[in-house]
């Protein structure tokens, strides 16, 4: 993608400051995307381009936010600042060296190649589970470039490349059970149809034949997607000053010694890998919890003093219409490169192997409780003994973190609130029930 056409960002900033505003920021974004969809009876393809901008301006007493397509003009028109909405912007910081990934230059997937990928998903699904069928597959592939300038002297230019894939499938029999997947990667050639089809086939097979235990405990093995959904439910405890300390015990203990939580906006190969965040603040690796000891929450630059921790570039702008907000980029539970999933499964004498999440979870953080709908297998002597579906994984949030006995080496990221990653986790102290209550 060629760079955005030169826009006189400084001229726009000067025009805004002349209105007796102390701070101003201009953000310009340009992008291209292709959308491909396949159903049993249709194939569709479309492309789109966008060029848009957003402006924030104001002071500690009042501010405004404006956004539109096209190019901004110094003349505006600009809205009047709204009282009670303060605005502060970051100062320039040195940005550590960063090599832009080569696949940022990868062109968008072609129509024929993209439709072939979707077709292969259906073919692989039938191979894994005869008489199953792909109901809908949607591939979205996009690249974008953004430029930012503020009145404090911050200047930044960033690029992004991301693809998402949504799949719905039905199993054999009538009535047929259904399952869906949503995955993301930097570019679509990283999607592996065989692996995705196998995951869908497992979901469908378990849902068709499984049942839930009335109430049971034991060693519970959590596949990466299940553990990642649990971590996503804990984000209010990990982002921003204060809340994370509620789960810390003696000597700052947050979880077992197997729990090391990291967020890294520069994670090599990550879907959101970038040198700076949505406000031009440098990104970096932040260790939130190390071997079970809580170090600090994930902090934006303006939260540093309140939380007594080191800030990071965690301000996100999902789209040009969105105000910047703090949140994780690539937050993950550190894997153990010495431990295979097979070894973890073989260590389970009596328990469960939960392979996927089947719906929205319930998290009551003040009460320290969660319930997550799951499916998987009962396990005896390291082997699957019966399918499990319609079940709820329940327990205390603190108990889950302190009960993590081992982690695998199969770190996998999932598009939740940012990219949330986890390896397979062996946990104790949790319950599997037929209902959430």
C-alpha positions in Angstrom: 0.0 0.0 0.0 1.3 3.4 -0.9 1.7 6.0 1.9 -1.2 8.3 2.6 -1.3 11.4 0.6 0.4 14.3 2.4 -2.0 16.1 4.7 -0.9 19.2 6.4 -1.3 17.8 9.9 0.6 20.7 11.5 -1.6 23.2 9.8 -4.7 21.5 11.2 -3.1 21.5 14.7 -2.3 25.2 14.5 -5.9 26.0 13.4 -7.3 24.1 16.4 -4.9 25.7 18.9 -5.9 29.1 17.7 -9.4 28.4 19.1 -7.8 28.7 22.6 -7.5 25.0 23.1 -4.3 23.7 24.8 -4.2 20.2 23.3 -5.1 18.8 19.9 -4.5 15.5 18.0 -5.2 14.6 14.4 -5.4 10.9 13.3 -5.6 9.9 9.7 -6.2 6.4 8.5 -6.3 4.7 5.1 -7.2 1.1 4.4 -8.2 -1.6 2.0 -10.1 -4.8 2.6 -11.5 -7.9 0.8 -14.5 -9.9 2.1 -15.2 -13.4 0.8 -18.2 -15.5 1.9 -19.2 -19.0 1.0 -22.4 -20.9 1.8 -23.7 -24.2 0.4 -25.4 -22.3 -2.4 -23.6 -18.9 -2.9 -20.1 -17.4 -3.2 -19.7 -13.7 -2.8 -16.7 -11.4 -3.0 -16.3 -7.6 -2.4 -13.6 -5.1 -1.8 -13.6 -1.8 -0.1 -11.3 1.2 0.5 -11.6 3.8 3.2 -9.9 7.1 4.0 -10.9 8.8 7.2 -9.8 11.0 10.0 -10.5 11.8 13.7 -9.6 14.9 15.8 -9.5 15.4 19.5 -9.1 18.8 20.9 -9.7 20.6 24.2 -8.2 21.3 27.6 -8.7 20.1 31.2 -12.2 21.6 31.3 -13.7 20.8 27.9 -13.0 18.9 24.7 -14.5 17.5 21.5 -14.1 14.5 19.3 -14.9 14.7 15.6 -14.5 12.1 12.8 -15.4 11.7 9.2 -14.4 10.1 5.9 -12.1 11.9 3.4 -9.5 14.4 4.3 -9.7 16.9 7.2 -9.5 20.6 6.6 -7.9 23.2 8.8 -11.1 25.2 8.5 -13.2 22.4 10.0 -16.0 23.0 10.8 -15.2 22.0 14.3 -17.8 21.4 17.1 -17.7 23.4 20.3 -15.9 21.7 23.2 -18.2 19.9 25.7 -17.7 21.1 29.3 -16.8 18.4 31.8 -14.8 16.3 29.2 -11.1 17.0 29.9 -8.3 16.1 27.5 -4.7 15.4 28.1 -2.3 14.1 25.5 1.1 12.3 25.8 4.5 13.9 25.4 6.9 12.6 22.8 9.0 9.5 23.9 11.9 7.8 22.3 10.7 4.8 20.3 13.0 1.8 20.5 14.2 0.4 17.2 11.7 -1.8 15.4 11.9 -3.7 12.1 8.6 -3.7 10.2 7.5 -7.3 9.4 7.9 -8.2 5.8 4.4 -9.7 5.6 3.0 -6.2 6.0 3.7 -5.9 2.3 1.8 -9.1 1.5 -1.0 -8.2 -1.0 -4.6 -8.9 0.0 -5.7 -12.4 -0.8 -7.1 -12.8 -4.3 -10.7 -13.8 -5.0 -9.9 -17.2 -6.4 -7.3 -18.0 -3.7 -9.7 -16.9 -0.9 -12.7 -18.9 -2.2 -10.5 -21.9 -2.7 -9.4 -21.6 1.0 -13.1 -21.5 2.1 -13.9 -24.5 -0.2 -11.1 -26.5 1.3 -12.5 -25.9 4.8 -15.7 -27.6 3.8 -13.8 -30.5 2.2 -11.6 -31.0 5.2 -14.6 -30.9 7.5 -16.3 -33.7 5.7 -13.1 -35.7 5.7 -12.9 -35.3 9.5 -16.6 -35.9 10.1 -18.6 -37.6 7.3 -22.0 -36.1 6.6 -21.2 -32.8 8.3 -21.4 -29.7 6.3 -20.2 -26.1 6.2 -23.0 -23.7 6.6 -21.2 -20.4 6.2 -17.6 -19.2 6.0 -16.5 -15.6 5.9 -13.0 -14.4 5.3 -12.1 -10.8 5.8 -8.6 -9.6 4.8 -7.4 -6.1 5.3 -4.4 -3.7 5.5 -4.2 -0.2 6.7 -1.9 2.7 7.4 -2.3 5.5 9.9 -0.6 8.8 10.7 -0.9 10.7 13.9 0.3 14.1 15.2 -0.5 16.0 18.4 0.2 19.4 19.7 2.8 18.1 22.3 5.1 17.0 19.5 4.2 13.3 19.0 4.5 12.1 15.5 3.8 8.5 14.4 3.1 6.5 11.4 1.9 2.9 11.7 0.8 0.0 9.5 -1.4 -3.0 10.2 -2.3 -6.2 8.5 -5.0 -8.5 9.8 -7.3 -11.2 8.6 -10.3 -12.9 10.3 -12.2 -16.1 9.5 -15.6 -17.0 10.8 -17.0 -20.5 10.2 -20.4 -22.1 11.0 -20.9 -25.8 10.5 -23.5 -28.5 11.2 -23.0 -32.1 12.1 -24.6 -35.2 10.7 -28.1 -36.4 11.7 -31.4 -34.6 12.3 -31.7 -32.4 14.2 -28.1 -31.5 13.5 -26.0 -29.9 16.1 -24.1 -26.7 15.1 -20.8 -25.1 16.0 -18.9 -22.0 15.0 -15.3 -20.7 15.1 -13.8 -17.2 14.9 -10.0 -16.9 14.4 -7.6 -14.1 13.5 -4.1 -14.0 12.0 -1.9 -11.4 10.4 -2.7 -12.7 6.9 -5.0 -15.5 5.6 -2.2 -17.8 4.5 -1.7 -18.6 8.2 -5.1 -20.3 8.5 -4.7 -24.0 8.3 -7.9 -25.7 7.0 -7.2 -29.1 8.3 -6.6 -27.9 11.9 -9.7 -25.7 11.8 -11.8 -28.5 10.3 -10.6 -30.9 13.0 -11.5 -28.5 15.8 -15.0 -28.0 14.3 -15.4 -31.7 13.8 -14.5 -32.4 17.5 -17.0 -29.8 18.6 -19.8 -31.3 16.5 -19.1 -34.9 17.5 -18.9 -34.1 21.2 -22.1 -32.0 21.1 -24.0 -34.8 19.3 -23.0 -37.6 21.7 -22.0 -36.0 24.9 -23.8 -35.3 28.2 -22.9 -33.3 31.3 -22.1 -34.6 34.7 -24.5 -33.5 37.4 -21.6 -32.3 39.5 -18.0 -33.4 39.5 -14.5 -32.3 40.3 -11.0 -33.6 39.6 -8.1 -32.7 37.4 -9.3 -30.6 34.5 -7.3 -30.1 31.4 -8.2 -26.8 29.6 -7.5 -26.5 25.9 -5.9 -23.1 24.9 -9.2 -21.6 23.8 -10.9 -22.4 27.1 -8.0 -21.0 29.2 -7.9 -17.9 27.0 -11.6 -17.3 27.5 -11.1 -17.5 31.3 -8.2 -15.0 31.0 -10.4 -12.6 28.9 -13.0 -12.7 31.7 -10.3 -11.5 34.2 -9.3 -8.5 32.1 -11.1 -6.0 34.4 -8.7 -7.2 37.2 -5.6 -6.7 35.0 -6.2 -3.5 33.1 -6.0 -0.1 34.9 -5.0 0.8 38.4 -6.3 -1.0 41.5 -8.5 -4.0 40.8 -5.9 -6.7 40.4 -4.8 -6.3 44.0 -8.2 -7.8 45.1 -6.9 -11.3 44.1 -3.4 -11.0 45.7 -2.7 -12.8 48.9 0.3 -12.9 51.1 3.5 -11.6 49.6 1.7 -10.5 46.4 0.6 -14.0 45.5 -1.8 -13.9 42.5 -1.7 -17.4 41.3 0.4 -20.6 41.3 4.1 -20.5 40.4 3.0 -21.7 36.9 1.2 -18.4 36.3 3.2 -15.8 34.4 1.1 -13.2 32.5 2.6 -11.0 29.9 1.3 -8.3 27.5 3.5 -7.4 24.5 2.5 -4.9 21.9 5.6 -5.8 19.9 5.0 -9.6 20.0 6.8 -10.9 16.9 4.2 -12.3 14.5 1.3 -10.9 16.6 -1.8 -9.7 14.9 -1.4 -6.2 16.4 2.4 -6.0 16.4 3.4 -2.3 16.2 6.1 0.1 17.5 3.6 2.5 19.0 0.0 2.4 20.2 -3.0 4.5 19.1 -1.7 7.6 20.8 1.9 7.3 19.5 3.2 5.9 22.9 5.9 3.2 22.5 4.8 -0.3 23.0 6.8 -2.9 25.0 6.6 -6.1 26.9 5.0 -5.9 30.3 5.1 -8.6 32.9 1.9 -8.4 34.9 2.3 -11.6 37.0 5.6 -13.5 37.3 5.6 -17.1 38.7 2.4 -16.2 40.6 3.5 -12.9 42.0 1.6 -9.9 41.0 3.8 -7.1 39.7 1.5 -4.5 38.2 -1.6 -4.0 36.1 -1.6 -3.1 32.5 -1.4 0.7 32.4 -1.9 3.5 29.9 0.5 6.5 30.1 -2.0 8.6 32.1 -2.5 5.9 34.8 1.2 5.6 35.8 1.1 7.7 38.9 -2.2 6.3 40.3 -1.0 2.7 40.0 2.7 3.1 40.9 3.7 1.0 37.9 5.4 1.4 34.6 3.1 2.4 31.7 3.1 0.8 28.3 1.6 1.6 24.9 -1.7 -0.1 25.4 -4.1 2.5 23.9 -6.1 0.9 21.1 -8.1 2.5 18.2 -10.2 -0.3 16.7 -11.4 2.1 14.0 -11.2 5.7 13.1 -14.6 6.4 14.7 -13.4 5.1 18.1 -11.9 7.1 20.9 -8.6 5.6 22.1 -9.1 3.3 25.1 -6.6 1.2 27.1 -6.6 -2.6 26.7 -4.4 -5.6 26.0 -2.7 -6.1 22.7 -1.3 -9.7 23.0 -1.9 -10.8 26.6 -0.9 -14.4 27.3 -0.1 -17.0 29.9 3.5 -18.0 29.4 4.0 -21.5 28.1 6.4 -24.2 29.3 8.5 -25.3 26.3 9.3 -28.6 28.1 5.7 -29.8 28.5 3.7 -31.4 25.7 -0.1 -31.7 25.6 0.2 -35.5 25.4 2.2 -35.4 28.7 -0.4 -33.3 30.4 -3.2 -35.5 29.2 -1.3 -38.6 30.3 -1.0 -37.2 33.8 -4.7 -37.0 34.4 -5.8 -40.1 36.3 -9.4 -39.0 36.7 -10.9 -35.8 35.4 -11.8 -34.0 32.2 -10.3 -32.6 29.0 -12.3 -29.5 28.0 -11.7 -28.7 24.3 -13.9 -25.7 23.6 -16.2 -23.0 24.9 -19.8 -23.2 23.7 -21.2 -19.8 24.7 -20.8 -16.7 26.7 -19.4 -17.0 30.2 -20.5 -15.4 33.4 -18.0 -13.6 35.6 -18.8 -12.1 38.9 -15.5 -10.5 39.9 -16.6 -8.9 43.2 -17.9 -12.4 44.3 -14.8 -14.1 42.9 -16.9 -16.6 40.8 -17.2 -17.6 37.2 -19.2 -20.1 35.1 -18.2 -21.0 31.5 -20.1 -23.3 29.1 -17.8 -26.0 27.8 -17.5 -29.3 26.0 -14.9 -32.0 25.9 -14.2 -35.5 27.3 -14.2 -37.3 30.6 -10.7 -38.7 31.1 -9.6 -41.9 33.0 -6.0 -43.0 33.2 -4.9 -40.4 30.6 -7.4 -41.5 28.0 -10.7 -40.0 26.8 -13.5 -42.2 28.2 -16.8 -40.3 27.2 -17.8 -37.1 25.5 -19.1 -34.2 27.6 -21.4 -31.5 26.3 -23.9 -29.1 27.8 -21.6 -28.6 30.8 -20.5 -25.6 32.8 -17.0 -25.1 34.3 -17.5 -23.3 37.6 -15.4 -22.1 40.4 -13.6 -19.2 42.1 -11.4 -16.9 40.0 -8.7 -16.9 42.6 -9.0 -20.7 43.0 -8.5 -21.1 39.2 -5.3 -19.1 39.2 -3.9 -20.7 42.3 -4.9 -24.2 41.1 -3.0 -24.1 37.8 -0.7 -27.1 38.3 1.0 -27.2 34.9 1.0 -25.5 31.5 1.9 -26.9 28.1 4.0 -25.5 25.2 1.2 -25.0 22.7 0.6 -21.2 23.1 -2.3 -20.2 20.9 -3.9 -16.7 20.5 -7.6 -16.0 20.1 -9.4 -12.8 19.1 -11.3 -11.8 22.2 -10.6 -8.4 23.8 -7.4 -7.9 21.9 -5.5 -11.1 21.2 -5.6 -13.4 24.3 -3.2 -16.3 24.4 -2.8 -19.5 26.5 -1.2 -22.9 26.2 -3.1 -26.0 27.5 -3.6 -25.7 31.2 -3.9 -28.4 33.9 -6.1 -27.0 36.7 -7.4 -28.3 40.0 -10.1 -27.0 42.4 -12.8 -26.4 39.8 -16.2 -28.1 39.2 -18.0 -29.3 36.1 -21.8 -29.1 36.4 -24.9 -29.6 34.3 -25.9 -26.0 35.0 -24.3 -22.7 35.7 -26.0 -22.3 39.2 
